[in-house]
């Protein structure tokens, strides 16, 4: 099934430390695929913000985004954004990143817990997975309560590596109370839950979060869901967005959320 309202609100360019292609190349690819709008959400990893020059990269990313916005006017809507990683690990860095540019959307992600390595680096065969996941969901809730963002990126991110790469099963029912608390706070504060489609392109084979959490979010009264490919290469822009939209429809969502100047807009899934 083809969708007319294709959008991708989580995209990384070569201004991210792990990005590979310029925004111009990525924008050309998006326009060729018939995508209506993208948001450039280059990384600002707050725990190593100044050490690894994220404070410079996000400013250059914003400059490049404004140039591309003008160049593709009428072909592709390009929105300014940022992915704040671990903002509570360095609040000074988070505040600098938030004040550096005028954003259309701020997505917040947790890629590691305090004192640990990024989840993709861990060997889960030699880790206490329940302890780690309880700590992860606790930190996510703390970040959601902080609330200086628009959309919560890739909830259940560690499962890409625990269940996907290392093939260790996880029963999310063991974390249901923590997950509910996160979802309820997002809803109360009018924030979005992101459906991140990168997991489709990994051994995990599913988005983050998956259907059960989407349905629970809807059941609790959630209405705002952004969608993003988490592309780090031009070839992946828009990847699996149609799969994600189909999943949203199955979970009884009729709209996907986009942002303009930090304000949510409901776009029909058609």
C-alpha positions in Angstrom: 0.0 0.0 0.0 1.3 3.5 -0.9 0.9 6.5 1.3 0.6 10.0 0.1 1.6 11.8 3.3 5.1 10.4 3.7 7.2 12.3 6.3 10.5 11.4 8.0 11.1 13.4 11.2 14.4 11.7 12.4 17.2 12.2 9.9 21.0 12.4 10.5 23.4 14.1 8.0 27.2 14.1 7.9 27.0 16.8 10.7 26.3 13.9 13.0 29.3 12.0 14.3 27.9 8.8 12.7 26.2 10.4 9.7 27.6 9.8 6.2 25.9 12.0 3.6 25.3 15.7 3.1 21.9 17.2 3.6 21.8 18.2 0.0 22.3 14.6 -1.1 19.8 13.3 1.5 17.2 16.0 0.4 17.6 15.0 -3.2 16.9 11.4 -2.3 13.9 12.3 -0.2 12.4 14.4 -2.9 12.9 11.6 -5.4 11.1 9.2 -3.1 8.1 11.5 -2.9 8.5 12.4 0.8 6.7 15.5 1.7 8.7 16.7 4.7 11.9 15.7 6.7 13.3 17.0 9.9 17.1 17.2 10.3 17.8 15.9 13.8 21.6 15.8 14.0 23.1 14.5 17.3 23.9 16.5 20.4 25.2 13.9 22.8 25.2 15.9 26.0 27.5 13.6 28.0 30.4 14.4 25.6 29.0 17.7 24.2 32.1 19.9 24.3 34.7 17.2 24.2 33.5 16.0 20.8 32.5 19.4 19.4 28.8 18.8 19.2 28.3 22.4 20.2 29.9 23.4 16.8 28.3 20.6 14.8 24.7 21.5 15.7 25.2 25.1 14.7 26.7 24.1 11.3 23.9 21.6 10.9 21.3 24.3 11.4 23.1 26.6 8.9 23.0 23.8 6.3 19.4 23.1 7.0 18.4 26.7 6.3 20.3 26.6 3.0 18.6 23.3 2.0 15.2 24.6 3.1 15.6 27.4 0.5 17.1 25.2 -2.2 14.2 22.7 -2.0 11.4 25.1 -1.5 8.3 23.7 -3.3 9.8 20.2 -3.6 10.4 19.2 0.0 9.7 20.7 3.3 12.8 20.6 5.4 12.4 21.3 9.1 15.1 22.3 11.6 15.7 19.9 14.5 18.0 18.2 16.9 18.3 14.9 18.7 19.3 15.6 22.3 21.0 12.6 23.7 21.1 12.1 27.5 20.2 15.8 28.3 20.2 15.1 32.0 23.8 13.9 32.0 24.9 17.5 31.3 22.2 20.1 31.8 24.5 22.9 30.8 25.2 21.2 27.5 21.5 20.6 27.0 20.7 24.3 27.6 23.4 25.4 25.2 22.0 23.1 22.5 18.4 24.2 23.0 19.4 27.9 22.8 21.8 27.5 19.9 19.2 27.5 17.1 15.5 27.9 16.4 14.1 24.4 16.0 10.9 23.1 14.5 11.4 19.9 16.5 13.5 18.6 19.4 13.7 14.9 19.8 15.2 13.4 23.0 16.9 10.0 23.2 18.7 8.0 25.8 21.5 6.0 24.3 23.2 5.0 27.6 22.5 5.1 31.3 24.6 7.2 33.7 28.1 5.8 34.0 27.7 3.3 31.2 28.5 2.9 27.6 26.1 3.3 24.7 23.8 0.3 24.5 25.1 -0.8 21.1 28.6 -1.4 22.7 27.4 -3.7 25.5 27.7 -7.5 25.5 24.4 -8.5 26.9 25.5 -12.1 27.5 27.7 -10.7 30.3 25.3 -8.1 31.6 22.4 -8.1 34.1 19.7 -7.3 31.5 16.8 -6.8 34.0 18.8 -4.4 36.1 20.0 -2.5 33.1 16.5 -2.2 31.6 14.9 -1.1 34.9 17.6 1.7 35.1 16.9 2.6 31.5 13.2 3.1 32.0 13.8 5.0 35.2 16.1 7.4 33.4 13.7 7.7 30.5 11.0 8.7 33.0 13.3 11.3 34.6 14.0 12.7 31.1 10.3 12.9 30.3 9.6 14.8 33.5 12.3 17.3 32.5 10.3 17.7 29.4 12.3 20.2 27.3 11.7 18.3 24.1 8.8 17.5 21.7 9.1 13.8 20.9 10.6 10.9 22.8 12.9 9.1 20.4 13.1 5.3 20.0 11.6 4.1 23.3 13.0 0.5 23.9 16.2 1.4 22.0 18.3 -1.2 23.9 16.1 -4.1 22.5 17.7 -3.5 19.1 20.9 -5.0 20.6 19.6 -7.2 23.4 16.9 -9.1 21.4 18.2 -8.2 17.9 21.9 -8.7 17.9 22.5 -10.8 21.0 19.2 -12.8 20.7 18.3 -12.6 24.4 14.5 -12.5 24.8 12.9 -9.8 26.9 9.4 -9.8 28.4 8.3 -6.2 28.5 5.5 -7.2 30.8 8.2 -7.1 33.5 8.6 -3.3 32.9 4.9 -2.5 32.3 4.5 -0.2 35.3 7.5 1.8 34.3 6.4 2.0 30.7 2.9 3.1 31.7 4.4 5.9 33.8 6.4 7.1 30.9 3.5 7.1 28.5 1.1 8.7 31.0 3.6 11.6 31.6 4.1 12.1 27.8 0.3 12.3 27.4 -0.2 14.6 30.4 2.5 17.0 29.0 1.3 16.9 25.4 4.5 15.3 24.1 4.9 12.9 21.2 6.0 9.3 21.2 8.3 8.6 18.3 7.9 5.5 16.1 11.4 4.9 15.0 11.7 2.6 11.9 15.5 1.8 12.1 14.8 -1.4 13.9 13.3 -2.8 10.7 16.7 -2.6 9.1 18.5 -4.5 11.9 18.5 -8.0 13.3 15.7 -6.8 15.6 13.3 -6.6 12.6 10.8 -4.3 14.4 10.4 -0.6 15.1 11.0 1.0 18.5 8.7 0.9 20.2 6.7 -2.0 18.8 2.9 -2.5 18.5 2.2 -3.4 22.1 3.5 -0.1 23.4 1.8 1.8 20.6 -1.5 0.3 21.4 -1.0 0.9 25.1 -0.2 4.6 24.4 -3.4 4.9 22.4 -5.4 3.1 25.1 -4.1 5.6 27.7 -5.2 8.5 25.5 -2.0 9.3 23.5 -2.6 11.0 20.1 0.8 12.5 19.1 3.2 10.1 17.3 6.0 11.2 15.1 7.7 8.9 12.7 11.3 8.7 11.6 13.7 6.4 9.8 16.7 7.4 11.9 18.6 7.5 8.6 22.4 8.0 8.7 22.8 7.4 5.0 21.0 9.0 2.1 19.9 5.5 0.9 17.9 5.0 4.1 15.9 8.3 4.1 12.3 7.4 4.3 13.2 3.7 4.8 10.3 1.6 6.3 8.2 4.7 6.9 5.3 3.0 5.0 5.7 0.0 7.3 5.5 2.3 10.3 2.4 4.1 9.0 0.7 0.8 8.4 1.5 -0.2 12.0 0.1 3.1 13.3 -3.1 2.4 11.4 -3.3 -1.1 12.9 -2.9 0.5 16.3 -6.0 2.8 15.5 -4.1 6.0 14.9 -5.5 8.1 12.0 -2.8 10.8 12.2 0.9 11.1 12.3 2.4 14.2 14.0 4.8 16.7 12.4 6.2 19.8 14.0 6.5 23.4 12.8 8.2 25.9 15.2 7.8 23.4 18.1 4.0 23.1 17.5 2.4 19.7 16.8 0.4 19.3 13.6 -1.7 16.2 13.0 -1.3 14.9 9.4 -3.8 12.3 8.2 -2.3 8.9 7.4 -3.5 8.6 3.8 
